[in-house]
Amino acid sequence: MTGPSGAPYPARFELPPEDRESSPYTGWTRAHWEAVADGLLHAAWRYATPRGAMLDLPGRPSRSGVRSDGLEGYARTFLAAAFRVAGAGGEDPHGWLQRYAGGLAAGTRTPGREDAESWPPVRDHTVMGQPMVESASVALGLRLTRTWLWDRLDPGVQDRAAEWLRGSLRHVPAPNNWYLFPLTVAGFLESAGRGDRETWLALERGTELLDGWYAGDGWYSDGDGRAFDHYNGWALHLYPLLHAHLAQDTGQSARHGARLRTFLESYALLFDGNGAPLHFGRSLTYRFAANAAVALGALTGHTPLAPGASRRLLSGSLRYFLDRGALTEDGLLSLGWHGAHEATLQDYSGPASPYWASKGLLPLLLPASDPVWTAREEAAPSEGPDRALALPAAGLLIQSTGRDGLVRLHNHGSDHVPAHEGESALAEDPLYARLAYSTRTGPTARGNVPDNHFAVELPDPRDPLGGSTRSARLRIRPLGAEAAPDGTWGWAASSHSPVFASGGPMVPGMSVQSVTYVRGPFELRVHRVTGAPPGARVRLTGWATPPQQDCPSGEEPVTGRLHGLHGWSGTGRPSTLRAPQGTAFTRWALVPSLTGDVRGTALFAALASLAPGGASAPEDPALEAAADLVSAGRDSLEVRWASDGARTRITFTPQAPRITTAPGDG
């Protein structure tokens, strides 16, 4: 079997024939999922240590070191084995649980001592904290397979393993989703009859913090700041609801389940018609772990999705990555997005990190008789009508176009700035700082021209050649979001204080208010700058996409375009900048760009689009004709949409923009 690039899957990933009758969109059935789980495990176990306590996968080590990386290989693949065996009612034709039982005994035999296979102890997050992360995967794997693994262990091994796991209850997690790792460990220990005040406190603390991080609309921030990303699905919803479900705690299940159902109403729209999840936020090398929330909804019954739609999303996402080179020639998950991609990674990523994708195999917990496996596949939400969906709590705006299944996320509320840190001490994170993200483009890496960015540029006093310094968008302050009930239009707004990498951290009194307004495939981007000093300029960039000839084989090309409406230099037609390091989707990219002069207060407006089809020119007659400028000044702007004559007016005030749309004459 091959993907769209024509590259065959590794031999150990031989898959059953496709079933286009029950799965008209993907061709995949539960048997395909079992084959993938077994293939991933077979490939990874070729790198196991002699007693199986560590899987030392090849590749550059993480900042935690090779010993921790080996534990990570054991723990994360154990999740895949646990889903595989537990969902089959204990059937284990490949003997996976026997291998993991042996590894557990060896890894905990001499805790804290650096013999060949002993696991590093769990410590505070500031002192080689990665084992705390892995303790949750070990605990969850043991909980799901308790009947067939834990209950058959020698009592001495049980005692040693429980003591190693308790390290996560006695040490300090990172101030974010890490508090759910002790919660997960405590849940297992209680299920195994080893609960006490220590486990109770871990469960209470995790639940208490989770309630404080809940923003609304089904979305959690990952800690006390405003980081809204995929950790919502594969951590913040996953751990507490799965614990409540396994513990048969109906009260907590109903409480967490209601939030998951609400979350899935928006999150399910973030999967492309081609299966891709949104490329946004950190840890994207976990790839199809993005499936986890969809599967959890089906498992617990807390989902707005029909079973056939759930399977469409689940199989579509899993197949998307396997078809596009996520596996190396020897069947291992690479560090990257499609294939290997260094700029996708964080410094905590090591060779086994991609195996948190095992969370995306959670659908295997559903038995073969479940409607998710027996119902006929249905279309994904993104394959329906064009739609705009606002998430005011998170400051996000989702835009999808059914004709091509493409999804965009306009970011006016999610950043990665710790609540306790000042902005000037931080570097801009491309995975959070951009104005927009999509399912078919990635942000350009640091050192390239930034895509989807509005910057103020000032003369750089440190540059003898007269260069400029560009502002960064760090802490994002949401100012509102709204969408029409029928999804025909939507908007989101935010403000930020420009921060400069050189020439002084900030300009006192300068700020930028931004609005994105969407209709169909078009984006109206409006920015109001106040307090700009003499000599300042502004630059707006659009989507980073490859030229047609550089599009990956078998993929339909996409093109990002930009058209200036007000405030820009020249005719409003963009120039094209090069991003030679490319994105996760292409080796190098083209980025459309507009520039203009600013002093004091000024308003800038442009139309943008991202659509299938390759073109060498950044301009597009359809985009230029999409809306006419009716009026514009320092504080307000009005446009008329060609499709139906509707008029949109954006008025900026010191507090927040006001956006109104008046219907046209059709």
N, C-alpha and C positions, 0 to 999 in steps of 0.2 A: 504494500500500500504506500502511496506517495502523497505528499502535500502539494499545494499549488505551485511550489517552486520546482517540483519534479524530483526532489530528493526523497529517497525511500526512507521509511522508518527503520530503525535498527532491527536486526533479525529477531531479537527477543520480544519485539512488539508486534508479532504476527497477530492480526486482528480477525475476528469473524467477518463473514460477508455482511455488507450493508443491508439494512431492512428499510427500504424506502416506502413500504406500505404503512408501517406503524410510525416511522420516523421520516416523514417526507422532507424535512429541512436538513437534518444532519445525517440520517442513515444509521445512527448509532442506537444501540440497545444496552441493557444492563450487562450483557456479555462483553461488550466492548470495554466497559468500565472495569470489569474484573480483569480483563486481559491487560489493560493499562496498569492497574495496580500491581499485578504480578510482574509485569515487565519492568516497572520502576524498581521494584524490590530486588528482583534477580540481578539487575545491573548494579545496584548500589552494594549488594552483599558481596560482590566480587572483591570489595576493598575492606572487608571486615578484618579486624584483628583476630588472632587465633581462637580466643574464647568468646568473641562476638560482642565485647563491651563497647567497642568503638568502630565506626565506619570512617576510615581515613580516606576521604575522597580526594582526588587530585585537584590541584589548583592553588592559587595564592591564599595564604592563611588570613584569617580575620585578625582584628586588633586583639582578640582574646587569646590567640595562640592555638597551636595545633592540637593540644590536649582537649581544650574546650571544643574545638571544631569536630574532633572525633566523637565526643559525647553528642554533639548536635546531630551528627549523622545517624547515630543510634536512635535518638529520641524522635526526630522528625520522621524518619522512615517507619518507626514503630507506630505512629499515628496511622499511616497508610495500611499497615498490616492489621491494626486493630479494627479499622472500619471494614476492611475486607473480610475478616473472619467473623466479627460480631454480626455483621449484616447477613452472613450466610448461616447463622445459627450455630456457630462453632465449627463448621466444616473448614478444614485446613489442609487441603490436599498437598500443599508445598511445605508443610511443617514450619511455617513462619513463627508460630508462638514458641515452639521449642527453641528456636534460635534466640529469640528475645529473652526467654527465661534464662538461658545460659549467659547471655550478655549482662543481664541484671545481676546475677550471682557474681560474675567476675568484676563488674564495675563497682560494686559496693563491698568487695571483700576486704580491701584495706583502705577505707575512705580517708582522703587527705594525704595519702602517701603516693609518691610518684613511681609506682611500679609500672609495668608495661601497660596495664589495662584499667587501673583504678580511675574512677571518675573524680574530677576536681570537686571539692566541696562547694556547697552553695554559700555565697557570701553577699555582702551589701553590693548594690549596683555600682558603687564607686570602686570596688575592689574585685575586678574580674567577675562581673555580675552575670555573665551569660548563662552559667549553670542554672540560675533561677528561672530563666526563660525555659530551659529544657526540662526542668523539673515538672512543669505543667504538662508537657507532652508525654513524659513518662507516666505521670499520674493518670492522665486521661486514658492513655492506652491500657494501663492496668485496670482502670475502672470498667472500661468497655469489655474487657476480656477476662474479668475476674474469675468467672466460673471455670474457664479452661486454662488459665495461667496462674494467677495469684493463689487461688485456693489449692493448687497442687504443689506449691513451692515448699521447700523445707522451712520450718519455722525460723531457723536461724537466718536464712536469706530474707524472709519476710521482715524480721526485726531490723536487719541491716538496711534494707531498702527503705523501710519506714523512717528510720533515723536519718538517712541521707535526704529524703524528701522533706523532713521537718526543718531542714536548714532554710527553706523558703519561708517558713512561718516565723523564723527567729531573726531574720535579717531584713534590711531596708530595701524595698524595690525602688526603681526609678519612678518619678512622680507622674505616672501616666498609666496606660493599660497594664503595666507590670503588676499592679496590685491585684489583677485578676489571676496571676499565676499562683500566689498563695491560696487564693480562693479555690482554685481548681485542685490543688494539692489537698487542701482541707476537705473538700468534697469527697475525694477518693478515700482519705483516711477514715472519714466518718462512715462511708459505705462499707469499709472493711472492718468495722467494729473497733476502730482505734480513735474515735472522736474524744475530745476533752475540751477544756477551756481554751487551749491554744488554737484548736481548729475552729471553735466557735468565734473567737475574736477575729480570725482571718476572714471568715465568711462575713461577719458583721462589718468589718472595715472595708472590704471590697465593695459590698453593696452600698454602704454609706457614700463612698467616694463616687461610685457610678451614678447615684442619684444627683450628686452635685455637678457632674459633668453633662447631664442630660440637658440639651439646649431646646429641644422641641422638634416637631416635624419628623420624629423618629431618629434624629441625629444626635450623637454624643461628640463632645470635644475630647481629644486624646490628652487629658490632663486639664490643668486650670487655664490654659490659653485658648486659642481658637484654631486648633488643628483639626479640621474635618477632612477625613480621607478614608482609604480602604480599611483602616483599622476599625472603623465602625462595624464592618461586616465580619471580618475574620478574627476579631478579638472582643470588642466591647459588647456586641450582641451575643456572640457565640458562647463565651465561657459561662456567663451567669444563667442564660436560659437553658443551655445544655445541662448544666448542673441541676437546675430546678426540675427539668424534665426527667433526668435519671433518678433524682431523689423523690420523684412523684410529689413534689411540693406544689399543690394546685394553686395556692395563693401567689407564690413567686412566679410560677409559670404564667398565670394570667397577667400579672403585672408586667413582667419583661416581654411576654408574648404580644401584648397590645402595642408596645413600643416597636417591636420587630415588624408587626403587620404594617404599622404606619411607615416605618422605614422602607419596606419593600415597595410601597406605593410609588416612591420616587426612585429608589435604587434600581428597581427592575428596568427602568427606562435608560439606565446608564450602560446597557450592553448593546453593541452595534448589531445590525442585521447580519454581519459576517461572524458574530460570536464574540468579538473583542470586548473586554471590559474597558472602562475609561482609563486612559493613561494619565494618572494624576496622583501626586503624593509620594511618600517614601516607600521603600521595601517592595518596589514593583517586581523584583525578581521572584516574588512569591506567586506571581502569575495567576493560575486558576484557583488559588485560594479565594479569589473574588467570588467563587461559587458558594462559599460556605453559608452566607446568610440566606440565599435562595433555598439551599438544601435544608437548612435549619427550620425555615418556615414550613416546608413540606413535612418534615419529620414531626414537628410539634403541633401542626395544624394552625399555626398563626401566620397565615399568608393570604394575600388578596389574589394570588395567581391560581389559575386552573392547573391541574396536574400536567396537562400537555404543554402548557406555556412554561412551567417550571423546567420540564425536561429539555425543552427547546433552548432555554438559557444555559442550563447546566452542560448539556452535551455540546452546545455550540461553543462555549468558552473553552472547555477542555480540548476539543478538537482544533479550535483556532490555534492554540499554541503548539500542539504536536504537529500540525500541518505546516507550521512556519519555522521549524528548525530549533525549537526549544531544547531538543535532545541532541547531545553530542553523538559522534559515531559509535561510541560504546554504550549508548543508552542512558547517559546521565543527564540530569537537568543542568543546563549551563547557567552561569551568572549573567543574567541579562533579561531581555524581554522576548524578542523572537529568538535569536541566537545570543551569543555572548555580546555584552555591551557595557563597557566599563562605566560610562557616564550615568547609567541607570542605578549604580550601586552606592551604598553607604559604607563607611569604614568598618561597620560591625558585620558586614557580609563576608562570609567565608565559603569554602567549597560546598558545604552541606546546607547553607542557608536557603537555597531554592526549594528545599524539601519541606518548608512550611506550606508549599503548594499541596502537601498531603491533606491539609484541611479542606481543599477542594474536592477530595474523594469522599467527603461526608455523605453524599447521596447513597453510597454503598450500605449505609446503616438501614436504608429502607429496603425491606424484603422484596423479593422478586414479584410478589403479589400486590405490591403497593400501586395505587393508580398512577403515580409518577412514572412507573415503568410500563404499565399496561395501557394507559390512555394514548391516543394518537397525538403526536406533536402538533402544537398550535404556533401561530406566529408570535414573535417576540413583540413586546410593547413598542419598540422603536420601528417596527415594520408597519405600524398603523398610520393614522393621519399625522401630518406635521403637528408638532406640539411644543408648547412652551410651558414649563412647570417651575414655579418659584418656591424657594425654600427660605423664607425670611429668617428663621432661627439661625441657620448656618450662613446666610448671606450668599446663597448660590442660586443660579438660574440654569435650568436644563433646557436645551433646544435640540429637538430631533426632527429629522425629515424622512418621512416614510418611503419616499420614492427611491432612496438609496440606503436607508437604514443607518445613516451617519448620525452620531450623537456628539454634541458639544456641551461643555460645562463652562459657564461664565462665572468667574470667581470674584466675588465682592465681599468675602467674609472669612475665608480660610487662609491662615498663615501658619508659619512654624516658628513664631517668636515666643520663647518662654515668657510666662507672665511676669517673672521676677527679673528679667534682663532688659537693659536699655538697648534701643535699636542701633545706636552708633557703634556698638561693640560687635555687631553681627554682620555676616555676609549674606547677600541675597541668595535664596534657595530657589533655583529654577523650577523645582517640583511644586512650589506653592505660590511664588511671587507673580506668576503670569496672570494676565487678564482672562485668559481662556485656555481650555484644554479640550482634547477630543479623543475619540476612539481610533482615529487613523493618523494622528500626528503626535509627536512628542516635543517637549520643549528643547530648545538648543542648550547645549552644555555651557557651563561657565567658560569664559574666554572667547565665545562666539558672540555675534550680535544677538541680543535677546529677542525672541519672537513674542508676539502678543503683549507688547509692553509700551507704556507711556512714560517717557523720561523727560526730565528737565536737564539740559546740558549747560554747564557754566565754563567759562575760561579757566583753565587749570594753571594757577600761578607757579606750580612746580615744574611745568613743562616748558623748556626753553624754546621749543618749536611752535608754541602757541596752540597746543591741543586743548581739548576740553575734558571735563570730568562728567560722567553720567550719573544721574540719581538712581537709587534703588527703591523698590517698593517692598517694605518690610512689614510693619504692623498695619493691618488692614482694618479699618473701622466701618462696619456695615451701616448703611443709611436707609435700608429698606429694600423690599423685593415684592413683586406682585405679578400675577398672570391672569389673563382673561379666563373665565370659567370654562370656555371651550378650547382653551389652549392656543388660540390664534395669535396672541401676542403676549409678551412678558417683558419685565425689566428688573434690573437689580442695580443698586447704587452703593458707592463706598467713598471714603476719603482716606488719604494717607499723607504723611509728612515726608517729602523727598529727603533721602539720606544719601550723602555723597561719600564715595570711597576715598577721595583725596580732595584737598583744597578746603578742608573743614567738614565736620560731620553733617551739619544742617544749616539752612538759612533761616534765621528767626522770622516767624510770621508767614513763611511760605507754605502753602498746602495745595493739594490737588483733590478736587471732587470729580468722580467718574460715574458715568451712567452707561449701561449697555441695555439697549432696547432691541428685541428680536421680533421678526415677523417672517414666517416661512423659513427660507434658507438665509435670510439677510440679517445683518447685525448693524445697528446704528450705535456707534461709539462716540460719546460726547465727554469732553474733559474741560473743566474750568480751573485755571491756575490763578491763585491769588498770591500777592507778595513777591513776585519775581523781580530780582535785581536787574539793573542794566546789563546788557550783554548776554542775557539768557536766551536760549533756544529750546524748543521742545521737539521730540521725535516720537512718532507712533509707528509701531511695527505690527504686521499681521501674522498670518499663519506661516509656519516654516514647512515647506513641502518640497519634494524633489522635482527636478526637471523630468519631463516625461521619459527621456531616454535612461534615466537613472532609477526608475521605479523598479522595485524588486520583481523578479520574474513571476508571472502569474497573478500579480496584484493589479487591481484597477487603480490608475494614478489619481491623486487628488491634487487640487490646485487652490492655493489661498490667494485672494485678491483684496485690494484696498483701493478706495476712491475717496479723495478729499472733498468735503462739502463746504467747510468754512474754516478760515483762520490759517490755512497752509500757504507756504510759499509757492509761487508758480501757478500752474493751472489746476492743481489738485491731483495730478497724476503721480503715482508713486515711482520712486526709484527702486532698484532691486539690489539687495545686499546678499552677500554670500556667507554661509555658515559652514566652513570646511570640515568641522567635526560632526556635522549632521545631527541626527536625532536617533532615537531608538528604532525608527522606522526606515531610515535612509542614511547612506554613508555621508552625504553632504546635502545641503538644503539651500533653497532660495527664500528670502524673506522680503516682502514688500515693505516700503518705508516712506513716511511722509515727515517733513520738517517744517517748522515755522518759527518766527521770532515772537518773543513775549517780553513785556515789561509791565510790572504791576499786575493787573487783572486782565485776563483774556480767555476767550472760549474757542475750543477747537472741536470740530465734528467730522466724522468720516463714516463711510459705509464699508463693511467688510463681509467676506463670504468665504466659505470652505465647501468645495463641492467636487464630486468625481469628474475626471477629465483632465488631461494634461494640456498645458499651453505654455509657450515660451514668454508671452507678454503678461505683465502683472495686471493690465487693465482688462476690463470686461464690459462690453456694451450693456449686457443685461443688468449688471450691478449698477452701472452709472445711471441707468434709466429707472432703477427700482424706486427711488424717492427724489422729489424735488425740494430744494430749500425754499421755504416760504418767507422766513425772516430769521434774523440772527443778530444778537448784540453781545454785550459783555456778560449778561446774566441769563439769557434765555434764547431758545431756538425752537423753530417750528418747521416740520417737514410734512409733505403730502406724499402718501404712498400711491404708486402708480396702479397697483393691483386692484384697489377698490376706492381710491380717493380719500381714504381716511386720513385725518390729520393728527399728528402727535406733537405735543408741545412739552418741552422740558424747561422748567424754570428753576434756577439755582437760588437758594436762600442760605444764610449762614448756618442753619441747622441741618437741612436736608433738601434735596431736589424735590420738586413737585412734577409729576408726570401725568398728563391727561391725553386721552385719545378720543377724538370725536369721529363718529362714523361718517363715511363719505357717501357719495351718490351711487356707488356701485360701478 
